[in-house]
Amino acid sequence: MSLNKANLNDVTAGLNDATAGLADVTIESICTCGGFNSFRDYCLQNNLTMLSEVTEKHLEAYKNLKGVGTMKYQIVKEKMDMYHQNNE
């Protein structure tokens, strides 16, 4: 699935339910749709398995990867922001 504005809501629809009340979850369990392949690959290459391990530094490095455009980055950033809001 390629990421675009039309399917943005589908990509993020279950995030609140998936992260609500969880102290920590795996990246793989939350970033399940095909649009997150590059983020899952980045995390795997950097030995990141839990959302709590992903820092702003990681997000900036991911954003600068070839093939990661503004839309992909924004969706991943939103997902991380929602996770952190639910776990403060």
N, C-alpha and C positions, 0 to 999 in steps of 0.2 A: 504494500500500500504506500503510495507516495503521499506526502503530507501537503495539504493545501487548506485554504480557509474553509472549504466546503466540508471537509471531514475532521476539522479541529475539534469540534464538539464530541464526535464519536471517539476520538483518541483519548480525550480527557474525561469522558463521562463518568467512568467508574472510579476515578481516583479518590474522591472523598470517602466512599465506602471502603475502598481497599486499604486506605491508610488510617482511617479513624480508629483511635485507641491503641494503635500499635506502637510500641517503643521503637521497633526497628523492623524493617522488611528488606528482602533481597531486591536488588535491582531487576533481576530477571522476572520476579513475580509481579512487579508493577509495570515495567516497560515491556509489555507483551506483544503489542502489534508490530507489524513489519516496519512501520515508520521509525521505530526506535532501534533498528539493527545497528546503525552506526554508533549510537550511544552505548548500547550493550557491548559492542566490539571494543570501543574505547575503554570502557570499564574493565573488561576482561584483560586487555593488554596492560592495564595499569593496576592489576590485582585488586580491583574494587568489587566487592560483592554485596555490600549493604548500602542502602541509601545514606545512612549516617556517615559513611566514609567519604562521600562526595563533597568536596569543598568548592568554594568560589574559584580557587586556582584551577581545579579540575574542569569546571565549567568553562572558564576562559580558554583553557587549552583545547577543549572539545570544540568550542566555537571557532577556533582558528584552523581546524582540520580542513583539508581539501574536501569539498563535497557537502560540507555542513553550512547551509545557508541560514539566513535570518529566521525563517519559519521553523526549521528544525530546532535551532537553538532556543527560540522563544518557547516552544512547546516543552522542551526538556526543562528549561528554567522555570516555567510555570509549575510543572510537576514537582520539581524540587522545592519551590516556594510553598506549595500546598502541603507537601510532606512536613516541612519544618513548622508551618503554622499549626498543623494538627498534633505536633509533638513537642510544643513548647511548654 
